[in-house]
Amino acid sequence: MWALVDDSNNITNIYGNFPSKITINNRHYDKAELNAMSDSDKLALKIYPVTTAAQLDNNYYVSNDPTYAVDGNKVVETIMVLQKSLIMV
C-alpha cells in the first residue's frame, strides 16, 4: 500500500494499488511508471509506503475502520478493535 502526502504531511490518498493515472505537481504519472519507480523516487514525490496493521480474527474481534498517520518517511495504519463477548461468539 502507498499513501500520497502533501507538503504539510497530511495524507491525501491511500492506494492499495496505484490507479491508472495520478497527477502530482501538475505532472501525470501512469501506473506502469509509478510501479517502476524506486522507493526513493516515490519518497521524493511524497508517496510513502504504508505499514499495515495486523488483521485479527473477525470471529472474536470487532474492527473499526483504519486510521492513518505519517511517521517519518512512512504511513502507519492503525485499526482499533474490540474483543467480542462470549455471548456474541
C-alpha positions in Angstrom: 0.0 0.0 0.0 1.0 3.6 -0.7 -0.1 7.0 0.6 0.2 10.3 -1.1 1.2 13.0 1.4 1.0 16.8 0.9 3.7 19.3 1.9 2.1 19.7 5.3 2.4 16.0 5.9 -1.4 15.4 5.6 -2.4 12.2 3.9 -4.4 13.0 0.7 -4.9 9.5 -0.7 -4.3 5.8 0.2 -3.7 3.3 -2.6 -3.8 -0.4 -2.3 -2.7 -0.5 -5.9 -1.9 2.6 -8.0 -4.7 3.9 -10.2 -4.2 4.1 -13.9 -3.1 7.8 -13.6 -2.0 10.1 -10.7 -1.4 13.8 -11.1 1.3 15.2 -8.7 2.6 18.8 -9.1 0.8 19.2 -12.4 2.5 16.1 -13.9 0.7 13.0 -14.9 2.2 9.6 -13.8 0.7 6.4 -15.2 0.5 3.2 -13.2 3.4 1.5 -15.0 5.7 4.4 -14.3 4.8 4.5 -10.6 5.3 0.8 -10.2 8.7 1.0 -11.9 9.9 3.8 -9.7 12.4 3.2 -6.9 11.2 3.8 -3.3 13.5 6.9 -3.1 11.9 8.3 -6.3 8.4 7.7 -4.7 9.5 9.4 -1.5 10.7 12.4 -3.5 7.1 12.7 -4.8 5.8 12.3 -1.3 4.4 8.8 -2.0 5.1 6.9 1.2 4.8 3.2 1.9 2.0 2.2 4.3 2.8 -0.1 7.2 -0.5 -2.1 7.5 -2.0 -3.1 10.9 -2.3 -6.8 11.9 -5.7 -8.2 11.0 -7.4 -10.1 13.9 -9.9 -12.9 13.6 -13.3 -11.3 13.0 -14.9 -14.3 14.8 -13.5 -12.9 18.0 -12.9 -9.2 17.4 -14.9 -6.3 16.0 -12.7 -4.0 13.9 -13.2 -0.3 13.3 -12.2 1.5 10.1 -8.5 2.0 9.8 -6.8 5.4 10.6 -3.5 6.5 9.1 -0.7 8.7 10.4 2.6 9.9 8.9 5.6 8.6 10.8 8.8 9.9 9.3 9.0 8.6 5.7 6.2 6.1 6.0 2.5 6.0 6.9 1.2 3.7 9.7 -2.2 2.1 9.6 -4.0 1.6 12.9 -7.2 -0.4 13.5 -8.9 -0.2 16.8 -10.6 -3.5 17.8 -13.0 -4.6 20.5 -13.0 -8.2 21.8 -16.4 -9.8 21.3 -18.1 -11.1 24.4 -18.7 -14.8 24.7 -22.4 -14.1 24.1 -21.6 -12.6 20.7 -19.4 -15.5 19.7 
